Amino acid sequence: MQLKIWTLCLISLTLMHCKNPKQDQNSSQQEETEQPRDIVGGWKSVEVNEQIESLAEYALTEKEFDQPIKSISSAKQQVVSGMNYGFDLELMNGDVYQVVIYVDLQGNKQVTKWEKLLGLEGK
């Protein structure tokens, strides 16, 4: 009798720890269909649009550059108490700058980062 009880206990414990294959299949399907979510307060990639182009022109004016823009790439934005916009700005002379512009809730702009990444020496 004790052997039967022990056998039933072992079988019960074994069954309790087995995974339900149907449940595993549903969870893997759910993982595949979930879209990646943006991290709150994190940077989000955006398309280069008129607003980004306008901010690039603003940055050049603020930094008193008269070089024409060759290209804008790696545009991104970050929600803060306002919005940060970041992008790489290549000028016609070959200089490349990493730029971040903060726009507050009233629309006031400020260049918060202007870092030269590439360019001609001595410039």
Short mmCIF file of the C-alpha atoms (twelve columns), coordinates in Angstrom:
data_MODEL
# 
_entry.id   MODEL 
# 
loop_
_atom_site.group_PDB 
_atom_site.id 
_atom_site.type_symbol 
_atom_site.label_atom_id 
_atom_site.label_alt_id 
_atom_site.label_comp_id 
_atom_site.label_asym_id 
_atom_site.label_seq_id 
_atom_site.Cartn_x 
_atom_site.Cartn_y 
_atom_site.Cartn_z 
_atom_site.pdbx_PDB_model_num 
ATOM 1   C CA . MET A 1   0.000  0.000  0.000   1 
ATOM 2   C CA . GLN A 2   2.815  2.416  0.896   1 
ATOM 3   C CA . LEU A 3   4.532  1.638  -2.390  1 
ATOM 4   C CA . LYS A 4   1.375  2.618  -4.293  1 
ATOM 5   C CA . ILE A 5   1.107  5.901  -2.371  1 
ATOM 6   C CA . TRP A 6   4.767  6.740  -3.046  1 
ATOM 7   C CA . THR A 7   4.347  5.866  -6.704  1 
ATOM 8   C CA . LEU A 8   1.269  8.111  -7.005  1 
ATOM 9   C CA . CYS A 9   3.099  10.942 -5.247  1 
ATOM 10  C CA . LEU A 10  6.048  10.664 -7.624  1 
ATOM 11  C CA . ILE A 11  3.778  10.569 -10.667 1 
ATOM 12  C CA . SER A 12  1.828  13.587 -9.375  1 
ATOM 13  C CA . LEU A 13  4.986  15.598 -8.767  1 
ATOM 14  C CA . THR A 14  6.356  14.685 -12.165 1 
ATOM 15  C CA . LEU A 15  3.153  15.762 -13.897 1 
ATOM 16  C CA . MET A 16  3.032  19.022 -11.960 1 
ATOM 17  C CA . HIS A 17  6.463  19.988 -13.285 1 
ATOM 18  C CA . CYS A 18  5.767  19.097 -16.907 1 
ATOM 19  C CA . LYS A 19  5.180  21.991 -19.275 1 
ATOM 20  C CA . ASN A 20  2.050  22.313 -21.313 1 
ATOM 21  C CA . PRO A 21  3.269  22.348 -24.977 1 
ATOM 22  C CA . LYS A 22  0.175  24.274 -26.077 1 
ATOM 23  C CA . GLN A 23  0.901  26.970 -23.520 1 
ATOM 24  C CA . ASP A 24  4.537  27.220 -24.702 1 
ATOM 25  C CA . GLN A 25  3.381  27.550 -28.312 1 
ATOM 26  C CA . ASN A 26  1.009  30.402 -27.446 1 
ATOM 27  C CA . SER A 27  3.662  32.296 -25.485 1 
ATOM 28  C CA . SER A 28  6.212  32.024 -28.327 1 
ATOM 29  C CA . GLN A 29  3.613  33.252 -30.853 1 
ATOM 30  C CA . GLN A 30  2.827  36.196 -28.596 1 
ATOM 31  C CA . GLU A 31  6.527  37.084 -28.344 1 
ATOM 32  C CA . GLU A 32  6.881  37.022 -32.150 1 
ATOM 33  C CA . THR A 33  3.939  39.386 -32.706 1 
ATOM 34  C CA . GLU A 34  4.919  41.957 -30.055 1 
ATOM 35  C CA . GLN A 35  6.482  45.096 -31.502 1 
ATOM 36  C CA . PRO A 36  9.583  46.588 -29.889 1 
ATOM 37  C CA . ARG A 37  8.578  49.408 -27.592 1 
ATOM 38  C CA . ASP A 38  10.317 52.714 -27.122 1 
ATOM 39  C CA . ILE A 39  11.952 53.263 -23.788 1 
ATOM 40  C CA . VAL A 40  10.386 56.176 -21.935 1 
ATOM 41  C CA . GLY A 41  12.859 59.035 -22.026 1 
ATOM 42  C CA . GLY A 42  15.042 57.202 -24.539 1 
ATOM 43  C CA . TRP A 43  16.128 58.293 -27.989 1 
ATOM 44  C CA . LYS A 44  13.922 57.292 -30.923 1 
ATOM 45  C CA . SER A 45  15.101 57.289 -34.551 1 
ATOM 46  C CA . VAL A 46  13.132 59.583 -36.852 1 
ATOM 47  C CA . GLU A 47  13.153 60.426 -40.538 1 
ATOM 48  C CA . VAL A 48  14.977 63.542 -41.671 1 
ATOM 49  C CA . ASN A 49  12.081 65.912 -42.372 1 
ATOM 50  C CA . GLU A 50  11.490 69.663 -42.707 1 
ATOM 51  C CA . GLN A 51  11.638 70.149 -38.937 1 
ATOM 52  C CA . ILE A 52  15.049 68.446 -38.684 1 
ATOM 53  C CA . GLU A 53  16.304 70.422 -41.686 1 
ATOM 54  C CA . SER A 54  15.077 73.652 -40.087 1 
ATOM 55  C CA . LEU A 55  16.842 72.775 -36.827 1 
ATOM 56  C CA . ALA A 56  20.059 72.069 -38.755 1 
ATOM 57  C CA . GLU A 57  19.860 75.523 -40.355 1 
ATOM 58  C CA . TYR A 58  19.202 77.020 -36.918 1 
ATOM 59  C CA . ALA A 59  22.320 75.287 -35.520 1 
ATOM 60  C CA . LEU A 60  24.486 76.647 -38.351 1 
ATOM 61  C CA . THR A 61  23.174 80.162 -37.726 1 
ATOM 62  C CA . GLU A 62  23.784 79.886 -33.973 1 
ATOM 63  C CA . LYS A 63  27.334 78.622 -34.525 1 
ATOM 64  C CA . GLU A 64  27.903 81.293 -37.200 1 
ATOM 65  C CA . PHE A 65  28.790 78.855 -39.974 1 
ATOM 66  C CA . ASP A 66  28.264 79.876 -43.577 1 
ATOM 67  C CA . GLN A 67  28.973 76.441 -45.062 1 
ATOM 68  C CA . PRO A 68  26.083 74.822 -46.967 1 
ATOM 69  C CA . ILE A 69  24.672 71.551 -45.673 1 
ATOM 70  C CA . LYS A 70  25.660 68.480 -47.674 1 
ATOM 71  C CA . SER A 71  23.589 65.940 -45.717 1 
ATOM 72  C CA . ILE A 72  21.785 65.217 -42.463 1 
ATOM 73  C CA . SER A 73  21.774 61.696 -41.050 1 
ATOM 74  C CA . SER A 74  21.124 59.671 -37.894 1 
ATOM 75  C CA . ALA A 75  18.168 61.830 -36.868 1 
ATOM 76  C CA . LYS A 76  16.604 61.019 -33.519 1 
ATOM 77  C CA . GLN A 77  14.447 62.617 -30.868 1 
ATOM 78  C CA . GLN A 78  14.006 62.320 -27.119 1 
ATOM 79  C CA . VAL A 79  11.052 63.437 -25.040 1 
ATOM 80  C CA . VAL A 80  12.166 65.470 -22.037 1 
ATOM 81  C CA . SER A 81  10.474 68.552 -20.578 1 
ATOM 82  C CA . GLY A 82  10.275 69.578 -24.210 1 
ATOM 83  C CA . MET A 83  12.123 67.689 -26.942 1 
ATOM 84  C CA . ASN A 84  15.751 66.944 -27.765 1 
ATOM 85  C CA . TYR A 85  16.583 66.489 -31.440 1 
ATOM 86  C CA . GLY A 86  19.872 64.940 -32.460 1 
ATOM 87  C CA . PHE A 87  21.478 64.377 -35.852 1 
ATOM 88  C CA . ASP A 88  24.766 64.203 -37.708 1 
ATOM 89  C CA . LEU A 89  25.348 67.191 -39.938 1 
ATOM 90  C CA . GLU A 90  27.753 66.997 -42.879 1 
ATOM 91  C CA . LEU A 91  28.827 70.263 -44.457 1 
ATOM 92  C CA . MET A 92  29.999 70.775 -48.040 1 
ATOM 93  C CA . ASN A 93  33.606 71.253 -46.854 1 
ATOM 94  C CA . GLY A 94  33.615 67.683 -45.475 1 
ATOM 95  C CA . ASP A 95  33.218 68.553 -41.788 1 
ATOM 96  C CA . VAL A 96  30.766 66.368 -39.869 1 
ATOM 97  C CA . TYR A 97  29.208 67.480 -36.596 1 
ATOM 98  C CA . GLN A 98  27.044 65.682 -34.082 1 
ATOM 99  C CA . VAL A 99  24.349 68.116 -33.039 1 
ATOM 100 C CA . VAL A 100 21.714 68.107 -30.306 1 
ATOM 101 C CA . ILE A 101 19.116 70.858 -30.065 1 
ATOM 102 C CA . TYR A 102 16.722 71.257 -27.156 1 
ATOM 103 C CA . VAL A 103 13.292 72.731 -27.907 1 
ATOM 104 C CA . ASP A 104 11.304 73.696 -24.811 1 
ATOM 105 C CA . LEU A 105 7.523  73.584 -24.467 1 
ATOM 106 C CA . GLN A 106 7.250  77.221 -25.611 1 
ATOM 107 C CA . GLY A 107 9.258  76.496 -28.781 1 
ATOM 108 C CA . ASN A 108 12.496 78.164 -27.671 1 
ATOM 109 C CA . LYS A 109 15.570 76.435 -29.137 1 
ATOM 110 C CA . GLN A 110 19.060 75.917 -27.806 1 
ATOM 111 C CA . VAL A 111 22.045 74.058 -29.279 1 
ATOM 112 C CA . THR A 112 23.165 71.807 -26.412 1 
ATOM 113 C CA . LYS A 113 25.745 69.765 -28.300 1 
ATOM 114 C CA . TRP A 114 27.989 70.680 -31.222 1 
ATOM 115 C CA . GLU A 115 30.760 68.121 -31.568 1 
ATOM 116 C CA . LYS A 116 33.040 67.768 -34.556 1 
ATOM 117 C CA . LEU A 117 33.277 64.139 -35.665 1 
ATOM 118 C CA . LEU A 118 35.215 64.477 -38.941 1 
ATOM 119 C CA . GLY A 119 36.787 67.255 -40.866 1 
ATOM 120 C CA . LEU A 120 39.791 68.947 -42.287 1 
ATOM 121 C CA . GLU A 121 42.575 69.584 -39.769 1 
ATOM 122 C CA . GLY A 122 43.015 73.190 -38.725 1 
ATOM 123 C CA . LYS A 123 39.336 74.064 -39.091 1 
# 
